[in-house]
Amino acid sequence: MKLLLTGATGFTGGEVLRQALADPAITQLTLLTRRKSGLTHPKLGEVIIDDFLDYSRLDFSDYAACIWCLGVSQTQVGKDEYVRITLDYAMAAAQAMYAANPQLRFCFVSGRGADPGEQASTLFARIKGRTERQLAQLGRPLFIFRPGYIRPTARSGPRKDFARFFAPIGTVLSWLSRDFSVDCDQLAAVLLDVAKQGAGQTLLSNQDIRNWKALQP
């Protein structure tokens, strides 16, 4: 199976990358990235993307799935750039990939609280929700993941963004409810499972991700 991955230099995408390279079912992993990862592996390929709105020179016809981990915090950029990175980049890629392979499974990492109705007060919730809605309107195989706080583990390594300071809180919340946080390596494993075989549901909440094995037939 040939798999596409974005956001491989980030926290979640980096763990997907690690697990995908170790997965014998993945025969080729291609990173769409702005800069080289610095890794070498027999089944790893990289395509340097200057413009995440333009895929005209790429051929996606042989790929079975894409895991879209590309993203940025709403606190790091202005509104227009947040919309471009979150919504416009994902839509341009999905449209190009579906045009090449209408059965491609597009796995979009959204977030807990995303609001497709755009009634939420936060920019994150509205734009993630708008992206979910517009991707669904393409009418192709789509799987939306809404993790809560993504906890670091010994395998994934520590978070390096501001959210690393919330790791202890994330651990406490995980004891109180299965809907508030998820281990990074567990999220990556479920992303890969769905990319490989699909799922019986389009939307996977944080609780669904944590209960993934129990949900399988």
CYANA upper distance limits for C-alpha pairs under 8 A (distance plus 0.5 A):
  1 MET  CA     25 ALA  CA      6.76
  1 MET  CA     26 ILE  CA      5.47
  1 MET  CA     27 THR  CA      5.71
  1 MET  CA     28 GLN  CA      7.10
  1 MET  CA     63 TYR  CA      7.83
  1 MET  CA     64 ALA  CA      7.01
  1 MET  CA    196 LYS  CA      8.16
  2 LYS  CA     26 ILE  CA      6.66
  2 LYS  CA     27 THR  CA      6.32
  2 LYS  CA     28 GLN  CA      5.16
  2 LYS  CA     29 LEU  CA      6.47
  2 LYS  CA     30 THR  CA      8.23
  2 LYS  CA     62 ASP  CA      7.42
  2 LYS  CA     63 TYR  CA      5.39
  2 LYS  CA     64 ALA  CA      6.38
  2 LYS  CA     65 ALA  CA      7.76
  3 LEU  CA     26 ILE  CA      7.43
  3 LEU  CA     28 GLN  CA      6.72
  3 LEU  CA     29 LEU  CA      5.44
  3 LEU  CA     30 THR  CA      6.77
  3 LEU  CA     63 TYR  CA      6.26
  3 LEU  CA     64 ALA  CA      6.68
  3 LEU  CA     65 ALA  CA      5.78
  3 LEU  CA     66 CYS  CA      6.32
  3 LEU  CA     67 ILE  CA      8.24
  3 LEU  CA    195 ALA  CA      8.47
  4 LEU  CA     29 LEU  CA      6.44
  4 LEU  CA     30 THR  CA      5.44
  4 LEU  CA     31 LEU  CA      6.47
  4 LEU  CA     32 LEU  CA      7.68
  4 LEU  CA     63 TYR  CA      7.55
  4 LEU  CA     65 ALA  CA      6.78
  4 LEU  CA     66 CYS  CA      4.94
  4 LEU  CA     67 ILE  CA      6.77
  5 LEU  CA     13 GLY  CA      8.03
  5 LEU  CA     17 LEU  CA      8.25
  5 LEU  CA     29 LEU  CA      7.75
  5 LEU  CA     30 THR  CA      6.76
  5 LEU  CA     31 LEU  CA      5.47
  5 LEU  CA     32 LEU  CA      6.72
  5 LEU  CA     66 CYS  CA      6.19
  5 LEU  CA     67 ILE  CA      5.47
  5 LEU  CA     68 TRP  CA      6.55
  5 LEU  CA     69 CYS  CA      7.76
  6 THR  CA     13 GLY  CA      7.43
  6 THR  CA     31 LEU  CA      6.41
  6 THR  CA     32 LEU  CA      5.74
  6 THR  CA     33 THR  CA      6.90
  6 THR  CA     66 CYS  CA      8.50
  6 THR  CA     67 ILE  CA      7.12
  6 THR  CA     68 TRP  CA      5.71
  6 THR  CA     69 CYS  CA      5.90
  6 THR  CA     70 LEU  CA      5.78
  7 GLY  CA     12 THR  CA      8.32
  7 GLY  CA     13 GLY  CA      5.56
  7 GLY  CA     14 GLY  CA      7.94
  7 GLY  CA     32 LEU  CA      8.35
  7 GLY  CA     33 THR  CA      7.59
  7 GLY  CA     68 TRP  CA      7.46
  7 GLY  CA     69 CYS  CA      5.19
  7 GLY  CA     70 LEU  CA      4.50
  7 GLY  CA     71 GLY  CA      7.49
  8 ALA  CA     12 THR  CA      8.08
  8 ALA  CA     13 GLY  CA      4.62
  8 ALA  CA     14 GLY  CA      5.15
  8 ALA  CA     15 GLU  CA      8.42
  8 ALA  CA     16 VAL  CA      7.95
  8 ALA  CA     17 LEU  CA      6.72
  8 ALA  CA     31 LEU  CA      7.48
  8 ALA  CA     33 THR  CA      8.02
  8 ALA  CA     37 SER  CA      8.32
  8 ALA  CA     69 CYS  CA      7.77
  8 ALA  CA     70 LEU  CA      8.27
  9 THR  CA     13 GLY  CA      6.88
  9 THR  CA     14 GLY  CA      6.03
  9 THR  CA     37 SER  CA      7.41
 10 GLY  CA     14 GLY  CA      6.05
 10 GLY  CA     69 CYS  CA      8.36
 10 GLY  CA     70 LEU  CA      8.28
 11 PHE  CA     15 GLU  CA      7.18
 11 PHE  CA    156 SER  CA      8.34
 11 PHE  CA    159 ARG  CA      6.84
 11 PHE  CA    160 LYS  CA      8.27
 11 PHE  CA    184 CYS  CA      8.47
 12 THR  CA     16 VAL  CA      6.88
 12 THR  CA     69 CYS  CA      7.35
 12 THR  CA    184 CYS  CA      6.68
 12 THR  CA    187 LEU  CA      8.33
 12 THR  CA    188 ALA  CA      7.22
 13 GLY  CA     17 LEU  CA      6.59
 13 GLY  CA     69 CYS  CA      5.98
 13 GLY  CA     70 LEU  CA      8.20
 13 GLY  CA    188 ALA  CA      8.21
 14 GLY  CA     18 ARG  CA      6.81
 14 GLY  CA    156 SER  CA      8.45
 15 GLU  CA     19 GLN  CA      6.73
 15 GLU  CA    156 SER  CA      6.24
 15 GLU  CA    184 CYS  CA      7.62
 15 GLU  CA    185 ASP  CA      6.79
 15 GLU  CA    188 ALA  CA      6.63
 16 VAL  CA     20 ALA  CA      6.39
 16 VAL  CA    185 ASP  CA      8.29
 16 VAL  CA    188 ALA  CA      5.37
 16 VAL  CA    189 ALA  CA      7.71
 16 VAL  CA    191 LEU  CA      8.18
 16 VAL  CA    192 LEU  CA      7.74
 17 LEU  CA     21 LEU  CA      6.71
 18 ARG  CA     22 ALA  CA      7.13
 19 GLN  CA     23 ASP  CA      6.68
 19 GLN  CA    188 ALA  CA      7.94
 19 GLN  CA    189 ALA  CA      7.75
 20 ALA  CA     26 ILE  CA      6.87
 20 ALA  CA     29 LEU  CA      7.82
 20 ALA  CA    192 LEU  CA      7.72
 21 LEU  CA     26 ILE  CA      7.72
 21 LEU  CA     29 LEU  CA      7.87
 21 LEU  CA     41 HIS  CA      8.26
 21 LEU  CA     43 LYS  CA      7.79
 21 LEU  CA     44 LEU  CA      7.95
 27 THR  CA     43 LYS  CA      6.65
 28 GLN  CA     43 LYS  CA      5.20
 28 GLN  CA     44 LEU  CA      6.63
 28 GLN  CA     45 GLY  CA      7.87
 29 LEU  CA     43 LYS  CA      6.54
 29 LEU  CA     44 LEU  CA      5.53
 29 LEU  CA     45 GLY  CA      6.56
 30 THR  CA     44 LEU  CA      6.48
 30 THR  CA     45 GLY  CA      5.01
 30 THR  CA     46 GLU  CA      5.83
 30 THR  CA     47 VAL  CA      7.60
 31 LEU  CA     44 LEU  CA      8.22
 31 LEU  CA     45 GLY  CA      6.71
 31 LEU  CA     46 GLU  CA      5.14
 31 LEU  CA     47 VAL  CA      6.57
 32 LEU  CA     46 GLU  CA      6.68
 32 LEU  CA     47 VAL  CA      5.61
 32 LEU  CA     48 ILE  CA      6.73
 32 LEU  CA     49 ILE  CA      6.80
 33 THR  CA     46 GLU  CA      7.57
 33 THR  CA     47 VAL  CA      6.75
 33 THR  CA     48 ILE  CA      5.67
 33 THR  CA     49 ILE  CA      6.07
 34 ARG  CA     48 ILE  CA      5.76
 34 ARG  CA     49 ILE  CA      5.66
 34 ARG  CA     50 ASP  CA      6.78
 35 ARG  CA     48 ILE  CA      6.70
 36 LYS  CA     46 GLU  CA      7.60
 36 LYS  CA     48 ILE  CA      7.68
 40 THR  CA     44 LEU  CA      7.29
 52 PHE  CA     89 TYR  CA      5.96
 52 PHE  CA     92 ALA  CA      7.97
 52 PHE  CA     93 ALA  CA      7.87
 53 LEU  CA     88 ASP  CA      7.57
 53 LEU  CA     89 TYR  CA      6.07
 53 LEU  CA     92 ALA  CA      5.89
 53 LEU  CA     93 ALA  CA      7.56
 54 ASP  CA     92 ALA  CA      7.70
 54 ASP  CA     93 ALA  CA      8.48
 55 TYR  CA     92 ALA  CA      8.37
 55 TYR  CA     93 ALA  CA      7.54
 55 TYR  CA     96 ALA  CA      7.06
 56 SER  CA     96 ALA  CA      8.37
 59 ASP  CA    100 ALA  CA      7.62
 60 PHE  CA     96 ALA  CA      8.30
 60 PHE  CA     97 MET  CA      6.18
 60 PHE  CA    100 ALA  CA      6.07
 60 PHE  CA    101 ASN  CA      7.46
 61 SER  CA     97 MET  CA      7.99
 61 SER  CA    100 ALA  CA      5.17
 61 SER  CA    101 ASN  CA      5.70
 62 ASP  CA    101 ASN  CA      8.09
 63 TYR  CA    101 ASN  CA      8.04
 63 TYR  CA    104 LEU  CA      7.44
 64 ALA  CA    101 ASN  CA      8.38
 64 ALA  CA    103 GLN  CA      7.95
 64 ALA  CA    104 LEU  CA      5.48
 64 ALA  CA    105 ARG  CA      6.91
 64 ALA  CA    195 ALA  CA      8.30
 64 ALA  CA    196 LYS  CA      8.24
 65 ALA  CA    104 LEU  CA      5.51
 65 ALA  CA    105 ARG  CA      4.93
 65 ALA  CA    106 PHE  CA      6.27
 65 ALA  CA    107 CYS  CA      8.03
 65 ALA  CA    195 ALA  CA      6.01
 65 ALA  CA    196 LYS  CA      7.77
 66 CYS  CA    104 LEU  CA      7.91
 66 CYS  CA    105 ARG  CA      6.81
 66 CYS  CA    106 PHE  CA      5.51
 66 CYS  CA    107 CYS  CA      6.54
 66 CYS  CA    195 ALA  CA      7.46
 67 ILE  CA    106 PHE  CA      6.78
 67 ILE  CA    107 CYS  CA      5.25
 67 ILE  CA    108 PHE  CA      6.84
 67 ILE  CA    109 VAL  CA      8.28
 67 ILE  CA    191 LEU  CA      7.57
 67 ILE  CA    192 LEU  CA      8.36
 67 ILE  CA    195 ALA  CA      7.48
 68 TRP  CA     90 ALA  CA      8.04
 68 TRP  CA    106 PHE  CA      7.83
 68 TRP  CA    107 CYS  CA      6.40
 68 TRP  CA    108 PHE  CA      5.47
 68 TRP  CA    109 VAL  CA      6.60
 69 CYS  CA    108 PHE  CA      7.39
 69 CYS  CA    109 VAL  CA      6.10
 70 LEU  CA     85 ILE  CA      8.41
 70 LEU  CA     86 THR  CA      8.25
 71 GLY  CA     85 ILE  CA      6.94
 71 GLY  CA     86 THR  CA      6.41
 72 VAL  CA     76 GLN  CA      7.50
 72 VAL  CA     77 VAL  CA      8.29
 72 VAL  CA     82 TYR  CA      7.63
 72 VAL  CA     85 ILE  CA      7.78
 72 VAL  CA     86 THR  CA      7.94
 73 SER  CA     77 VAL  CA      7.79
 73 SER  CA     82 TYR  CA      8.37
 74 GLN  CA     78 GLY  CA      7.81
 74 GLN  CA     79 LYS  CA      7.99
 74 GLN  CA     82 TYR  CA      6.73
 74 GLN  CA    123 LEU  CA      7.57
 74 GLN  CA    124 PHE  CA      6.70
 77 VAL  CA     81 GLU  CA      6.62
 77 VAL  CA     82 TYR  CA      6.55
 78 GLY  CA     82 TYR  CA      6.59
 79 LYS  CA     83 VAL  CA      6.71
 79 LYS  CA    123 LEU  CA      8.24
 80 ASP  CA     84 ARG  CA      6.73
 81 GLU  CA     85 ILE  CA      6.58
 82 TYR  CA     86 THR  CA      6.37
 82 TYR  CA     87 LEU  CA      8.50
 83 VAL  CA     87 LEU  CA      5.85
 83 VAL  CA     88 ASP  CA      7.16
 83 VAL  CA    127 ILE  CA      7.02
 84 ARG  CA     88 ASP  CA      5.18
 84 ARG  CA     89 TYR  CA      6.68
 85 ILE  CA     89 TYR  CA      5.84
 85 ILE  CA     90 ALA  CA      8.04
 86 THR  CA     90 ALA  CA      6.96
 86 THR  CA    127 ILE  CA      7.63
 86 THR  CA    128 LYS  CA      7.37
 86 THR  CA    131 THR  CA      7.74
 87 LEU  CA     91 MET  CA      6.61
 87 LEU  CA    127 ILE  CA      7.33
 87 LEU  CA    128 LYS  CA      7.77
 87 LEU  CA    130 ARG  CA      7.95
 87 LEU  CA    131 THR  CA      5.59
 88 ASP  CA     92 ALA  CA      6.57
 89 TYR  CA     93 ALA  CA      6.72
 90 ALA  CA     94 ALA  CA      6.55
 90 ALA  CA    131 THR  CA      8.15
 91 MET  CA     95 GLN  CA      6.55
 91 MET  CA    131 THR  CA      8.01
 91 MET  CA    134 GLN  CA      8.10
 91 MET  CA    135 LEU  CA      7.03
 92 ALA  CA     96 ALA  CA      6.79
 93 ALA  CA     97 MET  CA      6.57
 94 ALA  CA     98 TYR  CA      6.42
 94 ALA  CA    106 PHE  CA      7.58
 94 ALA  CA    135 LEU  CA      8.03
 95 GLN  CA     99 ALA  CA      6.53
 95 GLN  CA    138 LEU  CA      8.23
 96 ALA  CA    100 ALA  CA      6.97
 97 MET  CA    101 ASN  CA      6.56
 97 MET  CA    102 PRO  CA      8.09
 97 MET  CA    104 LEU  CA      7.62
 98 TYR  CA    102 PRO  CA      4.91
 98 TYR  CA    103 GLN  CA      7.51
 98 TYR  CA    104 LEU  CA      6.75
 98 TYR  CA    140 ARG  CA      7.71
102 PRO  CA    140 ARG  CA      7.00
102 PRO  CA    141 PRO  CA      8.39
103 GLN  CA    140 ARG  CA      7.31
103 GLN  CA    141 PRO  CA      6.73
104 LEU  CA    140 ARG  CA      8.28
104 LEU  CA    141 PRO  CA      6.94
105 ARG  CA    140 ARG  CA      8.39
105 ARG  CA    141 PRO  CA      5.54
105 ARG  CA    142 LEU  CA      6.36
105 ARG  CA    143 PHE  CA      7.83
105 ARG  CA    195 ALA  CA      6.63
105 ARG  CA    198 GLY  CA      7.58
106 PHE  CA    141 PRO  CA      6.85
106 PHE  CA    142 LEU  CA      5.44
106 PHE  CA    143 PHE  CA      6.68
106 PHE  CA    195 ALA  CA      7.96
107 CYS  CA    142 LEU  CA      6.62
107 CYS  CA    143 PHE  CA      5.29
107 CYS  CA    144 ILE  CA      6.52
107 CYS  CA    145 PHE  CA      7.84
107 CYS  CA    191 LEU  CA      7.52
107 CYS  CA    194 VAL  CA      8.14
107 CYS  CA    195 ALA  CA      7.12
108 PHE  CA    142 LEU  CA      8.06
108 PHE  CA    143 PHE  CA      6.71
108 PHE  CA    144 ILE  CA      5.50
108 PHE  CA    145 PHE  CA      6.63
109 VAL  CA    144 ILE  CA      6.72
109 VAL  CA    145 PHE  CA      5.44
109 VAL  CA    146 ARG  CA      7.04
109 VAL  CA    147 PRO  CA      8.27
110 SER  CA    114 ALA  CA      7.47
110 SER  CA    128 LYS  CA      6.50
110 SER  CA    132 GLU  CA      8.15
110 SER  CA    144 ILE  CA      6.99
110 SER  CA    145 PHE  CA      6.02
110 SER  CA    146 ARG  CA      5.55
110 SER  CA    147 PRO  CA      7.72
111 GLY  CA    125 ALA  CA      8.40
111 GLY  CA    128 LYS  CA      7.80
111 GLY  CA    145 PHE  CA      7.25
111 GLY  CA    146 ARG  CA      4.44
111 GLY  CA    147 PRO  CA      5.57
111 GLY  CA    148 GLY  CA      6.67
112 ARG  CA    146 ARG  CA      5.16
112 ARG  CA    147 PRO  CA      5.85
112 ARG  CA    148 GLY  CA      5.39
112 ARG  CA    180 PHE  CA      8.49
112 ARG  CA    205 SER  CA      7.60
112 ARG  CA    206 ASN  CA      7.48
113 GLY  CA    125 ALA  CA      6.26
113 GLY  CA    146 ARG  CA      8.19
114 ALA  CA    124 PHE  CA      7.64
114 ALA  CA    125 ALA  CA      4.61
114 ALA  CA    126 ARG  CA      6.93
114 ALA  CA    127 ILE  CA      8.24
114 ALA  CA    128 LYS  CA      5.92
114 ALA  CA    129 GLY  CA      5.20
114 ALA  CA    146 ARG  CA      8.00
115 ASP  CA    119 GLN  CA      7.32
115 ASP  CA    120 ALA  CA      6.84
115 ASP  CA    125 ALA  CA      5.73
115 ASP  CA    126 ARG  CA      5.91
115 ASP  CA    127 ILE  CA      8.39
115 ASP  CA    128 LYS  CA      7.49
115 ASP  CA    129 GLY  CA      4.71
115 ASP  CA    130 ARG  CA      7.76
116 PRO  CA    126 ARG  CA      7.20
116 PRO  CA    128 LYS  CA      7.97
116 PRO  CA    129 GLY  CA      4.17
116 PRO  CA    130 ARG  CA      5.59
116 PRO  CA    131 THR  CA      8.19
116 PRO  CA    132 GLU  CA      6.97
116 PRO  CA    133 ARG  CA      6.11
117 GLY  CA    126 ARG  CA      8.01
117 GLY  CA    129 GLY  CA      7.41
117 GLY  CA    130 ARG  CA      7.92
118 GLU  CA    125 ALA  CA      7.73
118 GLU  CA    126 ARG  CA      4.93
118 GLU  CA    127 ILE  CA      7.93
118 GLU  CA    129 GLY  CA      6.96
118 GLU  CA    130 ARG  CA      7.26
119 GLN  CA    126 ARG  CA      7.40
120 ALA  CA    125 ALA  CA      6.58
120 ALA  CA    126 ARG  CA      6.47
121 SER  CA    125 ALA  CA      8.03
121 SER  CA    126 ARG  CA      8.11
122 THR  CA    126 ARG  CA      6.97
123 LEU  CA    127 ILE  CA      6.50
124 PHE  CA    128 LYS  CA      6.35
125 ALA  CA    129 GLY  CA      6.35
126 ARG  CA    130 ARG  CA      6.53
127 ILE  CA    131 THR  CA      6.56
128 LYS  CA    132 GLU  CA      6.75
129 GLY  CA    133 ARG  CA      6.73
130 ARG  CA    134 GLN  CA      6.65
131 THR  CA    135 LEU  CA      6.50
132 GLU  CA    136 ALA  CA      6.67
132 GLU  CA    144 ILE  CA      7.62
133 ARG  CA    137 GLN  CA      6.83
134 GLN  CA    138 LEU  CA      7.37
135 LEU  CA    139 GLY  CA      8.31
135 LEU  CA    142 LEU  CA      7.94
136 ALA  CA    140 ARG  CA      7.74
136 ALA  CA    142 LEU  CA      7.23
142 LEU  CA    202 THR  CA      6.76
143 PHE  CA    194 VAL  CA      8.31
143 PHE  CA    198 GLY  CA      8.42
143 PHE  CA    199 ALA  CA      8.30
143 PHE  CA    201 GLN  CA      8.09
143 PHE  CA    202 THR  CA      5.14
143 PHE  CA    203 LEU  CA      6.44
143 PHE  CA    204 LEU  CA      7.99
144 ILE  CA    202 THR  CA      6.56
144 ILE  CA    203 LEU  CA      5.31
144 ILE  CA    204 LEU  CA      6.58
145 PHE  CA    203 LEU  CA      6.68
145 PHE  CA    204 LEU  CA      5.44
145 PHE  CA    205 SER  CA      6.74
145 PHE  CA    206 ASN  CA      8.12
145 PHE  CA    209 ILE  CA      8.40
146 ARG  CA    203 LEU  CA      8.13
146 ARG  CA    204 LEU  CA      6.63
146 ARG  CA    205 SER  CA      5.39
146 ARG  CA    206 ASN  CA      6.22
147 PRO  CA    180 PHE  CA      8.27
147 PRO  CA    181 SER  CA      7.27
147 PRO  CA    182 VAL  CA      7.22
147 PRO  CA    187 LEU  CA      8.23
147 PRO  CA    205 SER  CA      6.77
147 PRO  CA    206 ASN  CA      4.93
147 PRO  CA    209 ILE  CA      7.99
148 GLY  CA    179 ASP  CA      7.45
148 GLY  CA    180 PHE  CA      5.45
148 GLY  CA    181 SER  CA      5.14
148 GLY  CA    182 VAL  CA      7.15
148 GLY  CA    206 ASN  CA      6.31
149 TYR  CA    170 GLY  CA      6.75
149 TYR  CA    180 PHE  CA      6.79
149 TYR  CA    181 SER  CA      4.88
149 TYR  CA    182 VAL  CA      6.88
150 ILE  CA    170 GLY  CA      8.33
150 ILE  CA    181 SER  CA      6.26
150 ILE  CA    182 VAL  CA      5.69
150 ILE  CA    183 ASP  CA      6.23
150 ILE  CA    184 CYS  CA      5.98
151 ARG  CA    167 ALA  CA      6.58
151 ARG  CA    170 GLY  CA      7.00
151 ARG  CA    171 THR  CA      7.93
151 ARG  CA    181 SER  CA      7.21
151 ARG  CA    182 VAL  CA      6.33
151 ARG  CA    183 ASP  CA      5.15
151 ARG  CA    184 CYS  CA      6.06
152 PRO  CA    156 SER  CA      6.43
152 PRO  CA    157 GLY  CA      6.44
152 PRO  CA    158 PRO  CA      5.77
152 PRO  CA    159 ARG  CA      6.61
152 PRO  CA    167 ALA  CA      7.77
152 PRO  CA    183 ASP  CA      6.69
152 PRO  CA    184 CYS  CA      6.22
152 PRO  CA    185 ASP  CA      8.49
153 THR  CA    157 GLY  CA      6.24
153 THR  CA    158 PRO  CA      7.45
153 THR  CA    183 ASP  CA      7.07
153 THR  CA    184 CYS  CA      7.27
153 THR  CA    185 ASP  CA      7.66
154 ALA  CA    158 PRO  CA      8.28
155 ARG  CA    185 ASP  CA      7.46
156 SER  CA    184 CYS  CA      6.92
156 SER  CA    185 ASP  CA      6.55
158 PRO  CA    164 ARG  CA      7.75
159 ARG  CA    163 ALA  CA      7.67
159 ARG  CA    164 ARG  CA      5.56
160 LYS  CA    164 ARG  CA      6.72
163 ALA  CA    167 ALA  CA      7.74
166 PHE  CA    170 GLY  CA      6.60
167 ALA  CA    171 THR  CA      6.82
168 PRO  CA    172 VAL  CA      6.98
169 ILE  CA    173 LEU  CA      6.63
170 GLY  CA    174 SER  CA      6.65
170 GLY  CA    180 PHE  CA      7.99
170 GLY  CA    181 SER  CA      6.43
171 THR  CA    175 TRP  CA      7.26
171 THR  CA    181 SER  CA      8.15
172 VAL  CA    176 LEU  CA      7.24
173 LEU  CA    177 SER  CA      6.67
173 LEU  CA    180 PHE  CA      6.66
173 LEU  CA    181 SER  CA      7.32
174 SER  CA    178 ARG  CA      6.27
174 SER  CA    179 ASP  CA      8.15
174 SER  CA    180 PHE  CA      6.83
174 SER  CA    181 SER  CA      6.16
174 SER  CA    182 VAL  CA      7.87
178 ARG  CA    182 VAL  CA      8.31
178 ARG  CA    206 ASN  CA      7.61
178 ARG  CA    207 GLN  CA      5.67
178 ARG  CA    210 ARG  CA      7.38
179 ASP  CA    205 SER  CA      7.94
179 ASP  CA    206 ASN  CA      5.56
179 ASP  CA    207 GLN  CA      5.10
180 PHE  CA    206 ASN  CA      7.19
180 PHE  CA    207 GLN  CA      8.33
181 SER  CA    206 ASN  CA      7.24
182 VAL  CA    186 GLN  CA      7.48
182 VAL  CA    187 LEU  CA      7.23
182 VAL  CA    206 ASN  CA      7.26
182 VAL  CA    209 ILE  CA      8.20
182 VAL  CA    210 ARG  CA      7.03
183 ASP  CA    187 LEU  CA      6.84
184 CYS  CA    188 ALA  CA      6.71
185 ASP  CA    189 ALA  CA      6.64
186 GLN  CA    190 VAL  CA      6.81
186 GLN  CA    209 ILE  CA      8.20
186 GLN  CA    210 ARG  CA      7.75
187 LEU  CA    191 LEU  CA      6.68
187 LEU  CA    209 ILE  CA      7.02
187 LEU  CA    210 ARG  CA      8.29
188 ALA  CA    192 LEU  CA      6.76
189 ALA  CA    193 ASP  CA      6.70
190 VAL  CA    194 VAL  CA      6.65
190 VAL  CA    209 ILE  CA      7.11
190 VAL  CA    212 TRP  CA      7.47
191 LEU  CA    195 ALA  CA      6.57
192 LEU  CA    196 LYS  CA      6.62
193 ASP  CA    197 GLN  CA      6.65
193 ASP  CA    198 GLY  CA      7.79
194 VAL  CA    198 GLY  CA      4.83
194 VAL  CA    199 ALA  CA      6.26
204 LEU  CA    208 ASP  CA      5.83
204 LEU  CA    209 ILE  CA      6.72
205 SER  CA    209 ILE  CA      6.75
206 ASN  CA    210 ARG  CA      6.85
207 GLN  CA    211 ASN  CA      6.55
208 ASP  CA    212 TRP  CA      6.23
208 ASP  CA    215 LEU  CA      8.31
211 ASN  CA    215 LEU  CA      6.83
212 TRP  CA    216 GLN  CA      7.10
